[in-house]
Amino acid sequence: MEPVLLVSTTETAAAQLRPLLDAAGCRRIVTARTGGDARRRAAESFALILIDAPLPDGTGAALARQLAGRTTGQVLLLTAGPPPQGLEEAGVLTLAKPVSRAQLAAALGAVSAAQRRIRALEEENRLLKGRMEDVRLVGRAKCILMTHMHMREPEAHRYIEKQAMDRRTTRRAIAEGILKTYEN
């Protein structure tokens, strides 16, 4: 698992949680003592933000809700007593203290599975954005061919396709060449 942000007021609680996180495959654990420190550190990319509530500057629920909205990492809140309302809708996992090793291991397994799915979706999103940019570039190149070369849209499309096949390159590269030639 990627880096973990462990938010805990006391060093003894953090020391008890570290071996459990290490057993779950968390190799890099960054510790924060307050909600303010956690907010500053959350600018980094963390796969998991584990909040051991309460904190000196709040209950931890508001921090969990805020960090869940700002990051793609999973937020896990360890809380004494019943979990605050509305955290599940914000994407925060909650566990009531005291937490057994089995409960924490199961929660960390769920977090790890969710992170794998998020990474896969981010990669798919990146690929789709690249394809959309390709379509935009090819569309702009077709418009230029239609304007400057007086081609109709099917002819411009066929010209770009044929050039890409003949040169054994992508339609994007052909479109970029057309744009460079006619837009400068």
Salt bridges, closest charged atoms under 4 A:
GLU2 OE2 - ARG119 NH1 3.08
GLU11 OE2 - ARG18 NH1 2.96
GLU11 OE1 - ARG33 NH2 2.72
ASP22 OD1 - ARG27 NH1 2.80
ASP37 OD1 - ARG41 NE 3.31
GLU44 OE1 - ARG28 NH2 3.33
ASP52 OD1 - LYS97 NZ 2.83
GLU123 OE2 - ARG126 NH2 2.49
GLU133 OE1 - ARG136 NH1 3.12
ASP134 OD1 - ARG172 NH1 2.49
GLU153 OE2 - LYS142 NZ 2.74
GLU155 OE2 - ARG152 NE 3.89
GLU161 OE2 - HIS157 NE2 3.72
GLU161 OE2 - ARG171 NH1 3.17
ASP166 OD2 - LYS162 NZ 2.96
GLU176 OE2 - ARG172 NE 3.08
GLU183 OE1 - ARG140 NH2 2.96
